[in-house]
Amino acid sequence: MSITLNFKTDKALKDEAKKIAGDLGLPLGTIMNHFLKEFVREKKVIFTNHPMPTKKVIEELKEISADIKAERNLAGPFDTADDFIAELKK
């Protein structure tokens, strides 16, 4: 059985959450149900201020990882700061 849950929130927050949910291809209700289920299962609420990487950063990290595995676009190690700066200027 489904019910409707009403609660007050800031309009700008709701609009941004709805946009992000839409970007993920999910209705906001699905996101809210997920949070409620997690709350019931874990019996705790976790508030964090850990920054989440953007899609662009995630893609850049994937490229960096691929470069490391392929041993390309690498520099160093450096014996001195001057050696490091010289490499940057190349």
Stockholm file with secondary structure:
# STOCKHOLM 1.0

chainA/1-90         MSITLNFKTDKALKDEAKKIAGDLGLPLGTIMNHFLKEFVREKKVIFTNHPMPTKKVIEELKEISADIKAERNLAGPFDTADDFIAELKK
#=GR chainA/1-90 SS CCCCCCCCCCHHHHHHHHHHHHHTTCCHHHHHHHHHHHHHHHCCCCCCCCCCCCHHHHHHHHHHHHHHHHTCSCCCCCSSHHHHHHHHHC
#=GC SS_cons        CCCCCCCCCCHHHHHHHHHHHHHTTCCHHHHHHHHHHHHHHHCCCCCCCCCCCCHHHHHHHHHHHHHHHHTCSCCCCCSSHHHHHHHHHC
//
